[in-house]
């Protein structure tokens, strides 16, 4: 069995993004295998699904150990997603696995993801404008069973009909259904609910698909350590870092689904990163940090006048010494 080091490297990049954001696995891994390494689409899909059975549990385990998984939310999502995954596969079978039908479905999903990425930017703007921060804790979440099951049903149906992951779309829907919960608090839950869903899809791939074990092994070798690292970061990083990463991955996934070529996608992603960096520099003005200004650009308060008592920090330190 030949292990391809380039597939290992590419899988490591995708695995890190999956662990960090809970999204982009199927949307990035499968196109990479097909377009960059010339693997037959059916083989790429089946091999990726089987490899995901090994990859996602490691990322989920990190979040479970850090207690960032709401198992009640996972249960309601799985209740909707697993049966609908089989229904989606049956619908695709009834349509005769027509390439045109699957392409139309993927373009529809790509458009939905691009709208979702734009909606996440709008949501971020509205949160900043209102001054609200997503400080909810996943264990204190009041779960909405009906709407959560519907999200699982939508995601499971897409998995069954397109044979690729739908974590990108599901995490967008979850962020809007639970607006006070940070993205970093939802990544672990999304990764955990994807485990049984991926197993169901992989079972179908093993029965009806064509597995190339050298490709599967290369993906596992690259992605498993990387997803552990990504999950380690997402379980600790603040929401303000995780949400832009999720938006970026969803945007890239959406472009890939609607048929943007690999070279064009690379240039668009580079331009997006450069534009975002320039916007941040102009907006945040990091060179002014610590020079008489706070994080929001306002002038720092003047020091207390003599005779009004020492600052709190100094007073606390004096009491400790006494």
N, C-alpha and C positions, 0 to 999 in steps of 0.2 A: 504494500500500500504506500503510494507516494504522497508525502506531505509537501504541499506547495508553500514556500515561505512567504510569497507575496499575498496569497489568500490569508495566511496567518496574520500578516501585518494589517491587511484591510479589515479583517474580522475584528482585530483588536480595536481599531478606530471605531467601528460600528458598535462593538460591545461596550466600549466606554460611554458612548452616547446613550445607549439603552439603559445602562446602569445609572447614568446621571439624570436622564429625563423620563425614563419609562416608555419612550416613544422612538419610532424610527427604525425598529429592528427589521421587519419585513420590507418596509418601504425603501430602505437603503441597502440592506444586505443582498436581497435578491437581484436588484438592478446592477449592483456591483459585480456579482458573479456572472451575470449574463453579458454585460457590456464591456467590462474590463478584462474578464478571463475567458470569454467565449464559451461558457458552459450552456448547454441546452436548457431552455426555460423550464421544462418540466423537471429536469434533474436538479436545477438550481433551487426551485421552489421546494421540492421534496427534501433535498439535503439540508436546506436552511431550516425547515420546520422541525426535522429530527434533531438538528444541532441546538435549536432553541429550547428543546426539552431539557437539555443539560445546562444551557446558559442562564435562563431566567430564574430557576430555583436558587442559584447562588446569589443573584442580586436581591431576590426576595428575602433570603435568609439573613442578609446584612440588615435589612430594614426591620425584620422581625426581631432581631437581637437588640436593635436600637428602639424598639417599641414605637415605630412610626407606621404601623399597619392597623387598620380598623377591620377586624375579621367579620363584623356584621355587615359592613359595606361590601367586603369581598364576597360574602355569601349571597347577597342580593344580586350582585353583578353576575356571578357565575350561574345563578338560577336562570337568568335571561340569556347569557352568552352561549353556554355549551349546547343547549337544545337548538338554538338558532344557527349555530355553526353547522350542525348536521343538516338543518333545513336549507341553509344556503348552498351546501354541497349538492343536495338533492335538486334544488332549482337549477343549478349549473348543469347537472346531469340531464335534466329535462330539456334544457336549451341546447343539449348536444355538445357542451363544452365549446360552443362557437367562439372563435377568437374575436370576432367583431363584437359580440355581446359582452365578453369580459373586458375588452378595451373600453367600451362605452361606460361600463361600471367603474373602471379605474379612473377614467377621466372625470366622472361625476364625483368620485371620492376625492380626487385631486382638487377640484374646484371647491369642495366642502372644506378641505384642509386649508386652502389659501384663505377662504373666508374666515375660518377659525383662527388663523394666524393674525389676520387683520383685526378680528374681534378681541383677541388677547391684547393687542396693542391698545385698542380703544379702552378695554377694561383697565389696563395699567394707567392710562391717562386719566380716566375717571376716578380711579382710586387715589392717584396723586392729587388731583384737583380737590377731592372731598376731604383729603387728609386721613382717610381710613387706611389702616394697615391690616394685612391678612395675618392675624396673630392667633387664629383658632388652632386648637390642638385636636389631632385626629381622633383621640380617644373620647373627647368630649363632644364629638360631632352628633347632632341630631339627624339620624339617617331618614331619608324619604324613600321608603321601600318601593313604591310604585314607579316613581320617576327613575330610581336607580336601576330597577329591573329593565326599564325601557332602554336605558343607556347600554346595559349589557346585551339586550336583544339586538340593538343596532350594530354594536361592535361585532357580536358573534355572527350575524348575518353577512357582514362585509368580509369577515375572515373566511366563511364558507364559500362565498361567491367569487372572491378574488384570490384565494389561497395565499394571502399575505396578511401580516399583522395589521391591526387597526388601533393600536395603543395611542397613536397620535390623536385620532378623532375622539377616542374615549376620554382621554385626559383633558381635552378641551371642554367636553360636555360636563365633566365632573367639576372643573374649575368654575363653570357658570352656575351649576346647580348648587354648589357650596361656596358662595362668594367670599366668605370670611376665612376660608382655609387656604393656607399657603401651598404653593405648588410643591415645595419640598416635602410637605406632609402627605401629598397625594401620590407621589412617585412610588413609594413602597407599597401602597394599597393597589395601585395599577399593576405593578410588577407581580404581586402575589396573585391577583385574580387572573393574570395571564397564564399562570402555570397550568391549571386544569384545561383552560381553553386551548393552549398550545399542544397539550398532550392529546386532546381530542382531534385536533387538526393533524398532528403527526401520525396518529393511528391510521387515519385515512390515507396519509401519504405512504405509509409502510404497506398498506393493503393494495392501493391502486397506483401509487407512484413508482418512480424509478430512483432509487437511492444510490448515489455514488459515494461510497464510504470514505474514499480518500479526501473528497471535498468536505464531507461532514466532519471528519477528524481534523482537518485543517481549520475549519471554522471553530470547532470546540477548543482547540489548542490556543487560538488567538483570542477568542471572545470571552471565555470563562474568567481568566485573570483580569481582563480589562473591565468586565461588568462588575467584578468585585470592587475594583478601584473606583469606578463611576458611582456605584451604590454607596461606597464609603463617603464620597464627597457629598452626594445628594442627601444623605441622612444627617449631615451636619451643617451644610451650607445654608445661609439665609435665603429666603424666598426671592429677594431682589437679584440674586445671581442665578437661581434655578429657572425662574420664569423666562428670562431672555433666552436661555439655552434651549428650553422647550419650544419657544416660539421659533427659534432659528431652525431646529430640526423639523418642526411641522411645516415650515415654509419650504424647506428643501424637499421634504417628502411630497408636498403638494405639487411642486414644480415637476418632480420626477413622474408622478402619476399622470399629469396632463400631457406628458410626452416630450418634455424639454430634453434635448440631447445632453450627453455627459459633458462635453466640452463647454457648451453654453451654460450648463448648470454650474460648472466650476467657476466660470467668469462671473456669473450672477452672484454666487456665494461670496467670492472675493470682493466684488463691488459692494455687497451688502455689509460685510464686515468692515470694510474701509469707511463706508458712509456712516455706519454706526459709531465707529471710533472717532471720526471727525465731529459728529454731533455731540458725543459725550464730552470731548475736549472743549468745544465751544460753549456747551451748556454748563458743565461742571466747573470749568476753569481751574483745574487742579493746581496750577502754579500759584493760585491765591490762597490755597489751603494753609491755615496756620498763620497767615499774615493779617491779623486783625479781623478775620471773618470766620463765621461758622460754616456748617455744611450747606446752609441754604443761601449763603452769600451775605447774610446780615452781619452788621458790625457786632463784635463781641462786647459784652457788658463791661463797663469800666471797673477797675479794681475797687474794693471797699476802702472807704476813707479811714484814716487812722483814728482810733478811739471807738470805733463801732464794734470792736470785737474781732477776734481772728476768724478766718474762714473756717467752714465746718470741718474740712479735711485736717487743718492744722489743729483745731480744738480736739478732734477725735484722737489724733496722734499724741497730743499732750496728755489726755486722760489715760491712754494706754501706758505711757511712761510712768505716770503717777501710780 
